């Protein structure tokens, strides 16, 4: 079998930056008695999350779990500013901001729209931490999270509508939703805050899916950008499988197949991609040997 790895696989810039900051704090903290906390995982990758936990990162779900005079790392997806400030003031914690710069840009755009009287539409997954963070930059309840085209029907009519997008969304969804907004308003200001690496990764995956017999998408099941890669690939290549680890690979997926494509999410280490490739090569050798016996 020919095995092809998508050009834009491996960590994106934002993930690399977040992990560099986190490992630097974990490895170089001068006060070993200070605990280091984060809300949830720094990035959506189970393997990486486990490694960070072993190095001392304490992942919590509630502010009350944070100890006073500790260190708190803001995950790559960002957080609401009032919550960050509350941790700084009430818990007297040092804040290390590992928010992806592209996410910060989306936050700033949402804040600008809010301050200038726009009803803000945030396109993305309503329960995703990035969306929860962006909402924190919008004043009051003058916003709505739109997950799909059906949600457009529920948007109230407004004089001015502004749009920002979760950085890992697809351009297709952005076009589909914004194309209907003239039904709701006469003035629209759209900020395409999908990060450059995301759409390049999506385009590369789309082309690879069209040119292979099987597609393997590697990354966390809770990773939004990885799930989108699976969806994009599945529309083109029905033999698309989303895995978190090489251990999930099944030999029957590759029986009588000639070309295999591999693509990984923004928080998937390149080492994981290579391990998947090596495992598929072993499966190919075993199947070839069995066919000759």
Secondary structure, DSSP 8 states (H G I E B T S, - for coil): -EEEE-TT-S--HHHHHHHHHHHHHHHH-S-TTS-EEEES-SSS-HHHHHHHHHTTEEEESSGGGS-TT-EEEE-TT---HHHHHHHHHHS--EEEE---HHHHHHHHHHHHHHHTT-EEEEES-TTSHHHHHHHTTS-TT-EEEE-SGGGGGG----SEEEEEE-TTS-HHHHHHHHTTGGGT-SEEEE-----HHHHHHHHHHHHHHHT-SEEEEES-TT-HHHHHHHHHHHHH-S-EEEESSGGG--GGGGTT--EEEEEE-TT--HHHHHHHHHHHHHHHHHHHHHHH-
